[in-house]
């Protein structure tokens, strides 16, 4: 069972933006078609960026990391190994 607080936090963000856009008073600000709304909902379910939110590098990055958690974790691990190996090699070279 999901608590009300966790459900509220989960629904905030992309889904909230989609609903806000769908319920706009002025027709120009709403989705032009039901297909556009369905497309945004599909992107939300696939952890892809939705058109109802402002586009930014950090937003797109967070969606990418959510979609590819394992790949992202392995990339961070590989980067940390390369950086720490480089630091050790530079330390050893400086010491020698």
Buried (B, 14 or more C-beta within 10 A) or exposed (E): EEEEEEEEEEEEBBBEBBEEBBEEEEEEEBBEEEEBBEBBBEBBEEBBBBBBBEEEEEBEEBBBBEEEEEEBEEEEEEEEEEEEEEEEEEEEEEEE
